[in-house]
Amino acid sequence: NIFNNQLEQYNLDIVLNKKDEEKEIIYTGYEKQESKENDYDLDLHIPYINIDDEKIENMNNDIKETFENKAENVLQSEKQNVIYTVQYEATIENDILSLIIKSNLKQSTSAQRLIIRTYNYDLKNKKEITLQELINKNGLNENDVQNKIKQEIENEQKKVEDLKSLGYEIFERDLESEMYNIENSDEFFIKDGKIYIIYPYGNNDLTSEMDLVII
């Protein structure tokens, strides 16, 4: 419900060097709602970050390669019955710009795939911020956060194991995977003073499964 395709209202005392003074800090750079029977159904709102900085440029390139290039490929498809949506939300809290982009892709008879990418940038220090740095910045204990992540993932795995015993196909979580370590948790979003740590398995696999840990 948070995806309104906009940057929420914010207070900021820092003067930013925009690439385009006519645009907001986050703006919709690629937007398309288009359908073609038996080929595709698109509802796309792809954002870009309007700050003149090399690190931001790398983020924008990643957004283009991940979401916009896929849209262009879909537009060339025929008889594939592709459903492709992209939404986003952005916040600025405590001088941290946080952008989350969510896409759903359903192609022919393949399983639905959910991709979520996040981009977090320290506007004051002009650098990308990691989850570990954000935890420390907020005065949180790393061990407590790591234990909460571990507990939440274990709880989700138990739920799917219960479904597996009933004969359902499930997405297995590897509880020993290093992907759940704080230093490897790359997808996170900041909103209303909370940190949302996201494990979107569709980023690497053909699945819509994801886990969410709120700190």
Sequence and secondary structure as in RCSB ss.txt:
>XXXX:A:sequence
NIFNNQLEQYNLDIVLNKKDEEKEIIYTGYEKQESKENDYDLDLHIPYINIDDEKIENMNNDIKETFENKAENVL
QSEKQNVIYTVQYEATIENDILSLIIKSNLKQSTSAQRLIIRTYNYDLKNKKEITLQELINKNGLNENDVQNKIK
QEIENEQKKVEDLKSLGYEIFERDLESEMYNIENSDEFFIKDGKIYIIYPYGNNDLTSEMDLVII
>XXXX:A:secstr
    SSB      S    S TTS SEEEEEEEEEEETTTEEEEEEEEEE    HHHHHHHHHHIIIIIHHHHHHH
T  S  EEEEEEEEEEEETTEEEEEEEEEEEETTS  EEEEEEEEEETTTTEE  HHHHHHHTT  HHHHHHHHH
HHHHHHHHHHHHHHHTT       TT GGGSGGG   EEEETTEEEEEEEGGGTSS   EEEEE 
